Amino acid sequence: MADGRDAGAETALEAARQEAAYYRRLAEEAGRRRLQEAEALNALLVRAQEAERAVQAARAELEQRVLERTAELTATNQALSLEVAERQRVERALRASEEAFRSFMTKFPGLAFVKEVDTTIVFANEGFRTLLGIDPGLLRGRTNAQAFPPELAARFDEDDRRVLATGRPEELEETVEGRTWRTHKFVIHRDDAPPRLGGFSLDVTEARRAEAERRALEGQMEQAQRLESLGVLAGGIAHDFNNLLTAILANLALLKAGPDDDEGAAASLADAEAAARVAAGLCQQLLAYAGRTRAAVQVVDLGALVQDMVQLLRASVSHGLGLELRLAGGLPPLRADPSQLKQVVMNLVINAAEAMGDGGGTVTVATRVEQVGRARLAAAVLGDGLAEGRYLVLEVTDTGCGMDPATQRRIFEPFFTSKFAGRGLGLSAVLGIVRQAGGAIELESAPGRGSRFGVLFPAAEEAVAGAAEGPAAAAWRGSGLVLVVDDEPMVRRAAGRLLRRLGFEVVEAPGGAEAIALFQQRPGQFRAVVLDLTMPDMDGVETLRALRRLEPSARVVVASGHGQEAALARFEVERPDAFVQKPFALEELREGLRAVLEAP
């Protein structure tokens, strides 16, 4: 029984053990499954966390991108707003500009136009209607050839194409149907399109007429000032001429009475001739100074010019005043009109003399050459824009009353005069002459300390022309018949005697009509004619024309007391073959006849 119970117990125990093992295995299996599930869950959690982090990173990146894009969109929006605002401003400015352009074109007191490269007119303003009576609408779409007369169109074509080809603006002056127009043409460049030609034209007819009148008035004023200063010279010149005539008449009286010997006769003749030549020189200087000779710019020796004027200068200075010359030698020449230079010298000397009045003093005239810099030129009247370099200085100083600054500022004004200040005669003419010569004027003065005028002339490179008569010319003699035509009997007789001394036979005529009659009576017999320019009834110009009609090859020497250029300028059609200046002597007449008869 006990063994049975033990066996049963063991069996039950074994079963219990097996059951326990079974449940243990189930527990272990469940534990493994839970562990696996835990591990799987843990892996899921890890992946979930990684996914969460990835999501957060993606969200952050997305948010950053959103922020950046938002910023970009904001900036773009602001830029678009600014661009829209700028475009609106530009459109408003363009509308305002177009309105201003239309207003300008409407009110512009001239012609305005725009053309294509083929000269087709694309714009013409209302000035064409108001000034020319041409409807601007009819001009648009037409070329120069279609819109204007042929000659005018050809001129416009040439100008337009030249401006378009060079690209440089040009200012032109054109005369159309008696009106003068100043036109400014220029190129209008365009993006992605051929250029166009623009232009403006102003009617300057009245301006040009006024300018011509102004020049004429200035010329009249200059001439009046010359004559005014000649009035100052009259007393001194009369004194000098009386002295010269005294010398001539006294020596001629000695010859007429019979000289003591040949030496005395020769001396009397030499003195009379010298006095006559001095008088002739004074007459020529007066004619040149008064402007009765033709103005001509040439190379001038300033020192020689002043030296030749000494007698005139001394005559213009009263006897209580001194005249001192300080003329440097070896000066370079200058380019100017000699008669105008003489006017400058004379006006400055006369003004200096008037500055001193009756109180005595000295007028000093000096010439020299100096290197003048820009600073000195800038401080001088008319000096702005002149180039530095060598300048001839003509200086006139006085010991008179001087001028205050207010007078100095007005001293070159036309018609300004201030006798108490000692200036005012002809200085505006001096200013005009110096301006034409490309020079400048320095002025230094103070009340009670006198005045200094320094005229600066640019030095020229050319040499002063000169000529000398050789022995062959002095020994020259002629032959044949010469006709002398002059209304003054003493001149005819004197010229006849000189010509006979030269070997010629002489026939005299008192006027042009008589000369023509002699030519008709003795055709082809006269080798030459000595013809006076100024005669009553028929002057030298008419006589020469008539003689050449009778004999086209007639050789004529014109004699005149006027300067050569002024005299010859009167012969516009028929020109004489030579000129002799009155008063003439044997040498001058011989040279004139020799030039005519030896010419090919």
C-alpha positions, 0 to 999 in steps of 0.5 A: 500500500505504501509502495502504491502510494509512493508510486502514485505520489511519484507519478503525481510528483512527476506529473507535477514536475512535468506540468511545472516544466510545461508551465515554465516552458510556457513562461519562458516562451512567453518571456521570450515573446514579451522580450521580442515584443519589447525589443520590437516595440523599442525598435519601433520607438527608436524609429518613431523617435528618428522619424520624429526628429526627421520630421522636426528637421524637415519642418524646420527646413521647410519653415526656413525655406518658407521664411526665405521665400517669404523674404524673397517674395517680400523683396520682390514685391518691394522691388516691383513696387519701386519699379512701378513707382519709378515707371510711373515717375518716368511716365509722368516725367516723359509726359511733362517733357513731351508737354514742355517740348511741344510748348517749346516748339510752339513758342520757339521763335524759329524753325525746328525740324527732325529728319531721317537719314534719307532727309525725310522730314518727320517733324516740323514745328509751327515756326514754318507756318508763322515765319514762312507761311508753310503748313508743317503738316505738308512737310512731314513725310517729304524729303528735301528734294520734295519739300524745297526748290532744287538749289536749296534742297541740294545745299540742305542735302550736302549739309545734312549728310555731312553732319550725319556722316561725321556725327559732329554738330555744325552751326551754319549760316544760310541766306534764303530769299534775302533772309539770313538764317543761323542753323544748328544741326546735330545727330539724334542717336536712338537705341535699335534704330537708325540715327536722325538729324535734328536742327534749329534755325533762327532768322538773324537778318536783323541781327546781321543788319544791326551788326553791319550798322554797328561796324559802320558806326564804329568806323565813322567814330574811328574816322571822326576821332582821327579828324578830331586829333587832326584838329589838334595837329593843325596848329603844329603842322601849320608851324612846321609847313611855314618853316619848310616853305620858308626854306624852299622860298628862300633858297629859290629866291637866292637861285632866282637872284643869282647865286654867288657860285656853283657851290652855293647854287647846289646848296640852295637846291639841295636845301629846297629839295630836302624841305620839299621832301619833308613836306611831302612826307608830312602830307603822306603821314597826315593822309595815312593817319586820317584814314585816306589810304586803304587799310592793309595788314602787313609786316611793320617795323614798330621802331621805324614807324614811330621814328617816321612820326617824330615830326607829327608827334612833336607838332601834336605836343605843345611847346611847353612840353617835352617829348622823349623817345626811347626806341629799342633797336633790333625789334622783331616786326609785328602784323598790323595796318600801319595807318592804324598803328600811327593812330594808336601812337598819335592818340596816346601821345595827344592824350598824354599831352592833354593830361599835362595841359599847360603845367609842363612835363614830359611825354615819353614814347618807348618801344621794346620786346618782352616775354609776357606770361599769362598772368600779365596778359590776364591783368591787361585789357583784352588780354584774356585768351592771348597766348604767352610769348614774345610781345612788342611793347609800345609804351606812352607815359606822362607826368600829368595829373593821372586818373582815379580807379573810377575813371580808369574803368571807363576810359575806353568807353566810346565818347567818354571824356574827362578833360580834368583827368587828362584822358578821353580822346580816341582811346576807344579807337585805340582799343578797337585797333589793338583788338584787331591786331590781337594785342592787349593794353596795360594801364597804370595810373594814380591821381597826381602820379601820371599815367602809363599806357603799355600796348602789347602786340604779338611779335611776327616771324616774317621780316620787313620787306625792303628794296633798294635802287641799283646803279642801273636804275639810276642811269636809265633813260628812255625815248619816244613820245609820252603824253602828260595829262594833268589839270594843274599847269605847273605840274604838267610843265614840271613833269614835262621837263623831267621827262625830257631830261629822261630822254622822252618827247612830251605832249601835254593835255590839261584834261581827259577830253583833250587826252582822248582827242590827242590819242585819236589824232595820233594813234599808236604814237604814244609810248606811255601816258602819265595820268593824274587821278583827280581832275575835274569833268573827267577823272583818271578812271574815266580817262583810262577807260576811254584811252584803252577803248581807243588803244587796248595796249596803252601803257599808263602811269597814274600819279596821285597824292593819295596813297597807292592802295587807295588810289588803285582801288578806284580802278575796278575794270581797267587797271593802270600799269604803274603808280607814282606818288605825288609829289614826285621828283626825277627818281620816282618818275623814272622808276614809274616809266621804266617799270611800264616800258620794260614790262613784257 
